[in-house]
Structure formats: structure tokens, C-alpha cells
Amino acid sequence: MLTFLIVCFILFFVLPRVAMLLFKWWYRRKVRSVFEQAQKQYGGGAQEEQQPPQPQPGRRKRIDPEVGEYVEFEEISVTETSDAGEVTVTETEAKVEDAVWEDLPK
């Protein structure tokens, strides 16, 4: 009779709890592997962000930084007074939009 009670106790109380713990462990492991695969596939993750990007050797700018033209725009400030007080209106010059671009030879 005592053996029967011990077997019933193990079957109904111990094994379900052990099975629950094993299932939780297995489920967490599967979920973690799915997330790791997704990070590898889509290039995400904090591990890649920590490393600074490496410069590519042998690449130079094609256009010299000294070549070019600087256009200076001047802001004109106009102050008007009215009964409510002083109002400042700022008008800007129209920007040049008809610039002609020339392709550089390769």
C-alpha cells in the first residue's frame, strides 16, 4: 500500500512539475534561438553597433575640396512699429535656381 501511494505521489505531483520545468527550459531555448537567427539574418543587434565602421582603403574623393563656388545670402531685417509694439520681419534674398551643372569627365 505504501508503494502504491509513493508511485501515485510521483506520478501526480513530481512528474508534472518536472515536466513543466523541462518544457519552460526547452521553450526558452527555442525562442532564444529564433531571435538570434533573426538578428543574424537582418543584421540587427547591439554587438554590431559597438564596433566602429572600418574605412575602406583606396577610396578618394573625385572632386577637390578647393574646387567650387560659395554663394553667400544676406538676410535683411526690417523693423516696423505699430500700436501693439515693435514687430521684426525678416526677408531673405531669393536663391539662385537656374544654376548650370557640368558633368566631369571620367
QUIWOHU-V897155 format. One record per residue. N is the residue number from 0. RES is the residue in one small letter. PHI is phi in whole degrees, -180 to 180 (none if undefined). Layout:
[[N/RES/PHI] [N/RES/PHI]]
This chain:
[[0/m/none] [1/l/-65] [2/t/-63] [3/f/-62] [4/l/-66] [5/i/-66] [6/v/-64] [7/c/-65] [8/f/-61] [9/i/-65] [10/l/-68] [11/f/-98] [12/f/-119] [13/v/-81] [14/l/-61] [15/p/-62] [16/r/-71] [17/v/-65] [18/a/-64] [19/m/-64] [20/l/-64] [21/l/-65] [22/f/-64] [23/k/-61] [24/w/-62] [25/w/-64] [26/y/-65] [27/r/-62] [28/r/-63] [29/k/-65] [30/v/-63] [31/r/-62] [32/s/-67] [33/v/-65] [34/f/-67] [35/e/-65] [36/q/-65] [37/a/-66] [38/q/-65] [39/k/-66] [40/q/-69] [41/y/-100] [42/g/70] [43/g/-92] [44/g/114] [45/a/-77] [46/q/-66] [47/e/-75] [48/e/-72] [49/q/-72] [50/q/-85] [51/p/-71] [52/p/-67] [53/q/-86] [54/p/-69] [55/q/-86] [56/p/-72] [57/g/86] [58/r/-102] [59/r/-125] [60/k/-71] [61/r/-83] [62/i/-108] [63/d/-66] [64/p/-65] [65/e/-80] [66/v/-86] [67/g/143] [68/e/-134] [69/y/-106] [70/v/-109] [71/e/-100] [72/f/-106] [73/e/-113] [74/e/-90] [75/i/-110] [76/s/-105] [77/v/-120] [78/t/-110] [79/e/-121] [80/t/-112] [81/s/-141] [82/d/-64] [83/a/-80] [84/g/135] [85/e/-86] [86/v/-120] [87/t/-107] [88/v/-117] [89/t/-111] [90/e/-111] [91/t/-111] [92/e/-70] [93/a/-70] [94/k/-82] [95/v/-76] [96/e/-121] [97/d/-106] [98/a/-71] [99/v/-102] [100/w/-103] [101/e/-120] [102/d/-73] [103/l/-82] [104/p/-69] [105/k/-85]]
